[in-house]
């Protein structure tokens, strides 16, 4: 079976696309979220805490809500156990 030039180009492009998709599917994530053992350690990297996008600090009395925490869903999920009041923000500090 003889292939013309157009067929050869189509096969080459198709093969390149499959190789690229295969490589993308097996690539490791850019960076993994860190799990901290306590709030002191987390606050060294995230001084006002870390939370989910759209989270709101739960406050009582005359306290003002913390709004300057870092939004990072992956890191929050790794450290969800450090969110004592379960408001979607771990280790929040004013």
Secondary structure as GFF3:
##gff-version 3
##sequence-region A 1 94
A	DSSP	alpha_helix	5	26	.	.	.	ID=ss1
A	DSSP	alpha_helix	39	45	.	.	.	ID=ss2
A	DSSP	beta_strand	50	51	.	.	.	ID=ss3
A	DSSP	beta_strand	70	71	.	.	.	ID=ss4
A	DSSP	alpha_helix	73	78	.	.	.	ID=ss5
A	DSSP	three_ten_helix	80	82	.	.	.	ID=ss6
A	DSSP	beta_strand	89	90	.	.	.	ID=ss7
###
